[in-house]
Amino acid sequence: MRCELDWLESRARLTPEAAAIADAESNQAWTYKEVNDRAKAIAIWLQEEGVNKGDRVALLAPNGISYFDLLFACGKIGAIFVPLNWRLSVDEIAYIIKDSEPSILAFHSNFAKEVTMIWEQEEHCIPIDGSRYKMLIDQCAGLQFKNETVVEEDPLAMIYTGGTTGNPKGAVLSHRAIIWNGISTIVSWNLTHEDRTVTYLPLFHTGGLNALSIPILMAGGTVVLARDFIPEKAIENLIKFKCTIVLFVPTMHHMLVKSKLFHKAEFRDMKIFLSGGAPCPLEIYEAFKQKGMAFKEGYGLTEAGPNNFYIDPSEADVKRGSVGKPMLFNSVKILNEDGNETGPGEVGELAIQGNHSFSYYWKNTGATDDTLKDGWLITGDLAKRDEDGYYYIVGRKKEMIITGGENVYPLEIEHWLYSHPSIQEAAVIGVPDEKWGEVVTAYVVLEEGLSLSEDDAKAYCRQKLGGYKVPKQIYFINRMPKTHIGKIDKKQLKEDALVKKQKPVS
């Protein structure tokens, strides 16, 4: 393997005794030397199990050190790491297993029942929290794995996308993509060996693995692994581990700022709170401003990075809702329907180019060709930039509502609904309609103990929004459906709205 690709080996040589990874649940901790030694031991074991270059190695487990054991081990021998989303149904996991055809399945014993249902082989399967896994690390320590010729374009990881419009697609990330995402993030975001984070986002998702965990490890900092997000416990961990930077999705931030402990806590080491995964309600900005804490949004996707933009914390409050400007080694453009670049203030589809881009979708040339065009990654997200060159994500192209011939961007309406003191969560979708093409429809969760009528909610919308943007129907629900990473599940909301529409009026 080329030495510049095995950056963990180099990091372990540079700062062997520095704290690399800690586990908030078990209070265990590992230095860079220990993390690298574990990865080498697992690499040896994988080869003993018959894993060759290009073979897939799957993991079904909650956040833990095993993610890095297997990722870095795969990197050393040219195998492909496939983290599995344990929040999926058994049938969905079985589909990914069948599609990726892993040679090895590692799993946490919490999922032993599921494994018996999806893994037909009795061998090449190992629980990562059992004595056998610990024993093989000890037995293989100090041995040498067989060197493979690994180049930067070789696949390192395959992360399956959410599959909201069909079966999940395996986005293949090369060594080149993961390394350059790390380099660009470190340089653009000014990360150093002094940075520390808690990773609550699931490591089977690019946000958990690649947004902060890998860049901070490359920089020589410390990554603390955590599992279930409970706001009070998260606050305690941020303080206990002296975190300097952290990434949460908007749902987590909402829970965080609503916690009484948040308003009492002092985050003396924290430099910045980051939000990603979905556009963030503007009220979250205000909550952090009142707290005197720096806050900003980012933007990314499995297929690109996921880090693509940078905004200085001092500018984030002035340019609320902006993800900033392209990072140092990224190129970005916004395209209109004719494929030409848009001007300031014009909405178009975001396209990204850079060494951090994915290679292809596994066994899916059609989807690959639709996404990668002329060296650019076509994201499917709508964006605009202002006169100062700051970019704003407007929403998903497929979520744009066309009602009566007018384009409506749900995010604009959602931001305004979120500003109402009685509204805790809001989501806006388009529902097919014979007269209008689509009608703007909102789903709302109210703050506990507060009330709001549909007429009053519509009247509130009219204060800010044009008539065609005001939801024609507002449904009040007790709980907003969420995807496996905490995004509001608009697909489920649309299905619900269609059912409601088809019901006869009594």
N, C-alpha and C positions, 0 to 999 in steps of 0.2 A: 504494500500500500504506500502511496506517495505520502511522505511525512507531513506535507502541508495540509493534507486532508484529515489526518488524525490529530486534530488540534487538541483533543483531550490529553493525548500523550505529551504534547508540548506544554500544555498548561500544568500538568502534573510535574513536569521537569522544572518549570519556572517557579511554581509556588506549591510544592508538594504538601506542606502542612497547613495551608490555608483552608478555612472552612468552606466546603463546596455545597453540600446538600444536608439538610436537616429534615426530620419528620416531626411535625407538630403533634401528631397523635401519640407517638411512642417515645418522643424526646431523644431518639437516636440521631447521631450526626456522623458525617463522613468527610474526610479531607479529600483534596484532589487526588492525592496518591491512592487513597483507599477506593475512590470511585473508579479510577483507571485500572487498578488491580482487579476489582470486581468485574469490570467489563472484559478484561483480558481472560479471566477465568471462565466467564460465560462464553466467550468466543471459542475457547478450547473445547468446552463441552458441546457447543453447537456443531463444531466440526466432527467431534467424536460421534455425534448423533447422525452424521451424514449430510449436514447442511452445507451446500456449496454456494459459490457466488451466484447471485440472482435468485436464490431460493427465498421464500417468504417465511417470516417468523412472527406469529401473532401473539398478542397479549390481551387477556380479558381480566382487568383488575382495576380497583380504585386507585387513586393517586398514591404512588409509593416509589421507592428507590428502584424497583424492578423495571420501571419504564426506562430509566437511564442505563441500567445494566444491559438491557436488551438492545436499545437504540445504539449505544456506543459499541457493543459487541458486534452487532450487524455491520456497523461502519468499518470495523477492523478487518472483517473477512469478506466484505462485498455482498452480504445478504440484505434483504429488504425488511424493515421493521413495519409491522401492521398493527397499530393499536386499535382495539375493538371498542366500540361504544356500548358499554354494559347497560345503558339505559334503554336500548332498543329491545324490541320483543325477541323471543327466541327465534321466530321465523326470519326476522330481519338480520339477526346475527348469523343465522345459518346461511342466508343468501350471501353475505360477505365472505364467510368461510368458503363457500362453494366457488365464489368468484375469484378469490385471491389464492386459493389452493396452498395454504401454508404447509411447510414441512414439519413445523413444531407449533404446538399451542401451549403457551404458558398461561396460568390462570390463578386467581385468588380462590381460596376454598369457599368463599361466599357464593361463588358461581359454579360450584361442583355439579349441582343438579342440572344447570343449563348445559354444561359441558358434556354430560352424558347424553344429552339430547341432540347435540350438534356435531360431536366429534366421533366418527365411526371407528377410528383406530384406537386400539388399546394402548399402543406405545406412542412415543414422540409427543408426550403430553405430561406436563409437570406443574404441580401447585407451587406458586412462588412463596407461599407463607408456610411451607412444610419443612421438615428436617432434611429432606433429600436435597432441596435447593441450596440450603445453607451448607450442607456437606460437600456438594460438588464445587462450590466456590472455594471452600477450604482445600479440597483435594487438588484442584487445578491451579491453586495459587503458586506462582513462581515458574510454572511451565510455559512453554512457548507455543503459540498457535501457528498454524501453517500460513505463511504469507501469501496473499493474493494480490494480483495486479488490479488496483482500484484507481479509476480516474474520476475526475470531477463530474462527468456526465452520468456516471453510474448511479442508479437509484439507491437512496438510503432509506426513505420511508414512504409509505403509502397510506394516506389519510382519506378515509371515505367521507364524502360530503353528505349533507343532511338528507338528501333525497326527497325534498318537498314536492318535486314535480315528477316523481317516478322512483325507480330503484336508485340507491346510493351509487355514486361514481367514485372509483379509487383514483385520487389525484396523486400522481407519482412525483415525489420531490427528490431531486438529485442531491448529491453532496454539494454541488455548486450552489443550488438554490438555498439550502439551509445555511451554508457558510456565509453567503453574501447577504442574506437577510440579517444574520448576526452582525457582520461587519458594518453594514449600513446603519443598523439600529444603534450600535455602540457609538459610532462616530457622530451620527445625526442627533442622537438623544443625550450624548455626553455621559454615557455609562462608564463606571470605573470599578476597580476591585473593591471599593468601599460600599457599593450598592448591595442592598439586600431586599428581597421580596418574599411574599407569601403567595404561593400558587394555589388558589382555590379552583380556578377554571380546570375542567377535566383534562388530563394529559392525553386523552385519546383525541382531543381537539387541537387544532393548530394554535388557538389562542392560549391554551395551557402549556403546550410544548414549545412553540416557536416565538411567541410574542415577546415574552420576557425571560423565560427559564433558560433557553439556549444562549441568548445574547449575554445575560448576566454571568453565566458560567464561562463563556468565552472571555469575558472581561476579567474574570477572576473573583467575582462577587459570590454571594451566598443565596441559594434558593431554598426556601422552606416549603415543604409539601404539606398541604392540608386537604381535608375531604369535605364533609358536609358544611355548607355555608350557613352559619348562625351568626347574625351580625354582632352580637355581644362577644362571642368567642373570637370572631375575626378581629375585632378591635383589640382584645387582649393579646392576640398573637402579633398584631402589628406593633404593639408597644413592647411586648416581651422580647421579640427578635430584632428590635430596633430597625424596622423596615424603613427604607428610604424611598421606595417606589412600589406601587401595586396596581394591578389591572383587575377591574371588575367589569361585568356587563351591567347595563343600566338597571336591571331588576335588582341586582345586588346593591348597587349604589342607593336605590330607592329604599331598600330595607335598612341600609346602613344609616342614612341621614334621618330616618324615622325613629331610630333607636335612642332612648334617653341617654344611654351611655356615650353615644357619639358626641353629644353636646357637653358632656362633662370631661371627656378624655382629652389628654394632651399628647399630640403626636410630635414629640420633640425631634425625632430623627427624620420624619417624613418630608421629602422634597416635593412629591407630586402624586396625586391620585389620577389614574388613567381610566377612561371608559372606552370600551370597544364592543364589537359584536352586533351593535345596532345603534342608530342615532339616539342620543341621550336627551330626555326632557330638559328644557331650560331651567326648570325649578331646581334641578340638581346643582347647576352652576351656582344658583343663588344660595343654596344651603352651604356649599363649601366656602363661598365668599363670606357669608356671615360667620363662619367658623374661622376665617382667616387662613384657609388652607388652599394651596394651589391645586387646580383641577383642569383637565383638558381631555378632549376626545381624540381618538385615533380611528383609522380605517384600515381594514384589511380583509383578506379572504384566504381560504385554504390554498388556492391556486397561486397566490402572490404574496409570499412573505411569511406572515401576514402583515408586516409593517410597511407602510408606504408613504406616510406623511409625518411631518414634525411641526409643532407650533410651540413657541415659547410660552410658558405659563403666564407671563405678564400680558401677552397678547390674547390669550385664550378667553379671558373675561371680556375684553373689548370686542373680540370677534366671536361672540358666543355662537356655538353650533358649527364653527369651522374646524376642520381637521388639520388646517395649516397648509404648508407647502410641501411639494415632493421632497423626499429625503435625498441625501447626497448622491446616491448611486441609482436613483429611480428616475424614469421618465414617465410623464403623465400627459394625456390629452383628453379633451371632451369632444365627442363627435355628434353631429346632428344626423337627421335621417338620411341625408345625402352622402354621409361619410366625410363631411368637411368639418374642420375644427370650429367650435362655437366662439363667439365673442364674450366679453365680460357680461355677466348677468343672464346669459342664455343657458337653458337647461339642455343637456345632452347625455349621451352614454359615455361612461368613464372607461378609458383604455389605459393599460399600464404596460411598461416595458422595463426589463432589467434582468440582471443575473439571478435575481431572487424568484423568478417565475418558475412554475412547475413545468414538467417535461411533456406529459400527456396523461390522458385518462386510460386506466388499465382496461385493455380489451374493448376500447370504445373509440374507434377512429372518427366516427361521425361527430360525437360530442367534442372531441379534441379539435377537429377542423372548424367547428362552429365557434370555438372559444379562442383559439390561437390563429390570428390572421395577419399575415405580412409581418411577423415578428412582434405583434402586439397581442396582449391578453385582453379580450373584450369581456368586461366584468358583468354586464347585465344590470349595473347600478347607474342611476341617474345622478348627475352632479352639475354644479355650476361653480364659477370662480368670480370673485369680485374684481374691482379695478386695481386693487393692491396685490392681486395674485394669490389670494387665499381661497382654498377650495371648500365647498360645502356639499355634503351628500344629501340628496333630495329624497331618495328612496329607490326601491327596486323598480326596474323598468316594467316588469310583469305586474307590479302592484299599482302602477299609475291608472287612475280612473278616467275614462272618457265618458262624460255625461253631457248629452245634448250638444256634442261636438266640441266641448271644452275640456282641456286637460286639467285634472285635479291631482295634486300631489298629497297623499294622505298625511305625510309628516307635518305639513303646515297646519292642518286641522288638529292633529294630535297634540302638537306643541301648545296650541291655544286651549284645548280642552284640559290639558295638564295644569294650566295656570289657574283653573277654577279651584277655589279652596275646598270644595266638596268632593272633588274627583281625585282618586288615588291612582288609577290606571285608565288609559284610553287607547283604543285601536280603531283605525278607520279602514274600511274595505269597500270595494265596488261590487255591487250585486247586479247580475244581468236583469235588464228591464226592456220590455218591448217598445216603450215610448221613448225612453231616454238613452237607450243603449246600456247604460249602467246607472245605478243610483248610489249616491254617497250614503254609506251606512256606518254607524259608529257603535262600538261596544264600550261600555263604561263600568268600572268598578268604583264604588263610592268609598270615601273614608269611613271608618267604623263610627257608627253613631250619627252620621250626617245624612241628610236627605236632599234630593234634587229631582224635580219633575222633568219629563221629556220636553215640555213646552219651555220651561225655564232654561234648559240646556241649549235648546235651539235659539232662544232669544240671546243667550250669551254669545253664541257663535256669530249671530248677526252683527254684534258690536264690532267685530274684527274682520269677518270674512264676507266675500261676495256671495250673493244669493245662491249661485249654483254650487258653491262649496259647502253650504250648510247641510248637514246630514238630514236626509228625508226621513230616516228611521234611526232611533237611538235605543239600543237594548241595554238594560241595566242587569248586570250579572254579578254573582258573588265572588267569582274567582276567574282570573284570566288564564286560558290554556297556554302552556309554555312548551317550547321545544326542549331537547335534552341539554342545551347550554343556557337556558334561561330566556331565550327570545320569546316574544309573544307569537303564538302559533296562528297566523292569519289563515292558513289553509283550513284549519279546524273551524275558525270563526265563519269563513265563507260557506263551509258545508252546513253549519248550523243555520246561517241566514237563509240559505236555499231551502232548507227544511221548513223554516218558519214561513217563508213566502208561499210555499205550496199548501200549507194548512188552510183549510177553508175558514172563512170568517164566520163565527157563530152568531 
